[in-house]
Amino acid sequence: MIEVKILEKIKPGAKLRVFEKIKEGDKERVGSFEGLVISRKHGSESGATFTVRRVLAGVGVEKIYPINSPRITQVKIISAPKKVHRAKLYYVRNLSSKKLREKVG
């Protein structure tokens, strides 16, 4: 479970690292996914989610995490959003990395 103090900081434009349990066969390990939060949906309801986006090997990868997921072990906030004027940052999908740094970073 994610702490309430950290949940308040998960907003569009924030950069964070999510540590999650990954099951491979009969073994389980903790993997991390670092990226930019592009959306937060349904507030703090039981079905609330947040979407994290990162470019890996030239391909954009997005993961949608349920807030109440038992698979999430930890969330670290790397940077808080500075100047974001939108609730959903879906336009980031079409930006180059240079333009993205200018807009969000």
ZIPEBEL-V529025 format. One line per field, one symbol per residue. psi: psi as a letter, one per 20 degrees, with the letter a starting at -180 (. if undefined). A space follows every 50 residues. Layout:
psi: ???
This chain:
psi: qpqhhhhhinqpiqprpppqpppocjqprpqqopappiqpqkckrhjqrq ppqqopkjpppppppphkpihohqppogqqpfmpjqhplhihhjqrhghg hggg.
